[in-house]
Every structure is written in C-alpha cells, then in structure tokens.
C-alpha cells in the first residue's frame, strides 16, 4: 500500500510488491477472445482509460500499473507516455501491438494518423469515454459479448479491425 509521503515511484513499487494489490488489479482484467487485448473492467478516467487505486488515496492510470508490473516501477516512472498501439484505452497487455513506451509527440502523431481511418475506434462519434464505458460494461457482464461484437464488425467490414 502507498504511504503518506511516498514518491509516486515508491508508491508504485510498494503496490507492485503487494500480492493483495496485484491480485485486486488482475481481478479487474479479462481476456476477450479474438482481440488480443486484456480488458480493464474497473473505474474509468474521463478519456476512457482505466483508473486503479493503489491505496491511501493514490490513483494511477491502470495501464501504467500494468506496465510497472511487467517492466518495474522504475521503468514505468521513466516513461512519460504509454501508447496503446491497439487503440484500446482499456487494454492492459504490455508489449508490441498493445501498451508501449512512447512520447507525447509520437502518441499524438499516431492518434492523428489513425483517427481518420474508416474502421478506427479513435473516430467513434461517442468519444473515448463513452466508447470505453460501453465496452467495459459488456466485458463486465460477459467477455463473450465483446468478442461477439468484434466478430460481427469483422464480418461486416470484411477485414481485420484494430478493435471495435
């Protein structure tokens, strides 16, 4: 658990080493067949990213905690921006094609380039938060609901979509 006066890195390192906190984090993540992503089912930020309470009032972006679990708290602290190459703000899978170390400029360029694509989830008229909330709620009820929606979108579009 985070302690008053901890730096962000210390709080993250302590949380990553706490089996109860780690288990609580993974209890909010589900796999959706056919997506390759690990989907967050917990609280959301205004931009549709997961929010995770480390304890003692500390909240982090969920995929930053996933990155810290995979790469270490020091590595997570050293990265200014984590990009979702899968364009799924709910994704918690660290690695190529999903959550990667990025920069503000690169993340913005990638967003601009993919937002205008016909099948891009970044252009969803509901906006990032409402899109994420809808999919998070489906994943909470049954991950198969999200998988079925992905299959239907692929059938309609006739090709592999980046997400939904």
N, C-alpha and C positions, 0 to 999 in steps of 0.2 A: 504494500500500500504506500501511496505517496505520503510524505510527512511535511508538515509546515516548515518552510524554509528550504526545501529541496529545490535544486535547479530542475529545469524540465528534463534534462538528461538523467539526473539522479532518480527522479520520479519514474521515468520510463524504464530505466534499468531495474529498479526495485520491482516494478509491476511485471516486467518480463520474467523475473526470477521467482515470482509468487505463483505457485501452482493453482491457487484458488482464482486469482485474477485471470490467468491464462485460460483456465477451464471456462470461466464466465464469458470470456471473449469468444472462444470457439463454440460455445453453446448458441451464439447468435449468428453463426455462419452455416450455410447449407450449400451443397453441391446441386447444380441443376444440369441434368443430362443434356448433352449437346451444346452447352455454352462454353465450357472450358473455364468458366469463372467460378469463384467461390463467393456466394452471395450473402451480403450483410442483411440481417433481419431485425436489427436493433434500431435505436434512435437515429434520426437524420438531421443534417445541417440544412441551412437554407438553400444550399446549392446541390442537395441530394446526396452528399457523402455521408457515410456512417459516422456517428459520434459515439465514443466509448469513454466511460468514466473509469479512470484509474483508481479513484478513491480520494478521500479528503478534498473534494471539490475540484479535482483536476480532471479536465476533459481533453481528449485528443481526437483527432480525425482517425477513424477506425483503421483505414489502410496504412496510416503511419505506424500504428501499433503492430499491424501485421508485418510491416517492413522491419520494425525493430525486432520482432520475434525471429524473423528469417535471417537478418543481417547483423543484428546487435543494436543496442540503444545508441552507441557512439556513432555508428554508420547512419542511423536514422536522424540523429542530431546534425550530422554534417551535410545532409541533403536539404536544400532549400525547398525544392518542389518534387513531389512524386507524381508522375504522369500515369494515366490509365490508357495504355495503348489499345485496350479492348473497348474503350469509350463507355465503360460501365462504371459509374461512380460508386456502385455498391460492391464492386469486386474487391476481394481480399487476397487474391492469388498473386504472390510476389514472383516476378520473373518476366522474361521476354514475352511480349504479347499481352501482358497484363500490367502489373504495377512495376514501374521502372524509375530510377533516379533521373531527374530532368532539370530544367531551369525554367524560370518564368517565361523567357523569350521563346524557347523551344516548345513549351507546353502551349503557349498562345498560338504559335505558328501552326502546330498540329491541329489545334481546335479549329482555327480559321479554315485550314485546308479541308478538313473532313466535315465541317458543319454543313456545307452546301451540297454534299453528295445526296442523291435522291433517297438512298436507303439508310442514311446516317441517323443514329439515335440522337445525335447532337442537335439536329434540326427539328426535333419533336416540338410541335406547337404548344404542348402542355408545359414546356420548360423543364429544366433539370430536376427540380424538387418534386413536382407532381408526377413526372415520369418515374423517378426513383421510388416515390411513395407507393404508386400503383404496383410496381414490380416487387417491391419489398413486401407489400401486403399479400400478394399472390404467393411469394416464396414462403411467407409465414404460414399461410393456410396449407399449402402443399407445393413443394418444388416442382411437381409434375405439371402444375398449372402454367408455370413459366416455360417449362420445356415444351408443352403443347403449343403455346403462343409462338415460340421460336420456330417450331416445325411448320406451323401454318404460314408464318411470314416467309420462310424459305420456299415453301410450295408456291405461294403467290408470286414471289419475286423471281423464282426460278434459279436463284443462285445463293451462295452463302452470304448471309448478312453479318455485319460486325456484331450486332447484338439483337435488338428487338425492333 
